[in-house]
Structure formats: structure tokens, C-alpha cells
Amino acid sequence: QVQVVESGGGLVQSGGSLRLSCAASGFSFSYYAMRWYRQAPGKERELVAHITSAGGSTNYADSVKGRFTISKDNAKNTVYLQMSSLKPEDTAVYYCNRPRRVRGESEYWGQGTQVTVTS
């Protein structure tokens, strides 16, 4: 079955860096775009970054542009989110998402990994 499993979250000081990983299985990873979302307490889940299936194109939320980098290793079935210059407002649970590729297909979410940035 399809699984996406995040790792790499933790506690970091403002200005620090973290790299999140999302290991995928159960589907043809190289055919799918992948996304990272986050949800802070009391807020709606928001799209942070998107990468196309081959990794040739990326998009970011304005709030993280220039600080976060999404990448995809199709040989390892893994998508990454490199986060730098972290701010307290980046504190959230970060979720890996495999979106639908065709109509009628399900999308899948990981269980989330907590990122806490202290000032």
C-alpha cells in the first residue's frame, strides 16, 4: 500500500537549519509530483512547497521563498525539505503529501513531523 513517512523534525533555534525527509513506498514515485504542507496550532494547513515528478520545477509559499528548498531523489523514493534561516513562525507540524495524478485517485498524507523554532 501507499505510504509516505516523514522524519527529521525537531527543536532548533531561530536562524538554524533542519532537513526533513519523506520516504515513499507503494507507488511509482518517479511519476508523481510531491508536496510539503505545514499546520501551526490554530491555523489551517498550508502548502509550503511543491516539486514536479522529475524534480525540474519547484514552487514555494511566499513565506518560505529563499529559505526553504524542496528536492526529490527518484532513485531513493525520497523527497526532502531543506529549511534554513528558520523563524519562530515556521513552528508547525510538517506533512508530506502525494497528490492525485489522475482523476479518481487518492492523495496520501504522512503522519507529520513537528518542527519547533525557538527565539
Helices and strands as residue ranges (DSSP letters): E 3-7, E 10-13, E 18-25, G 29-31, E 34-39, E 46-51, E 58-60, E 68-73, E 78-83, G 88-90, E 92-98, E 108-109, E 113-118
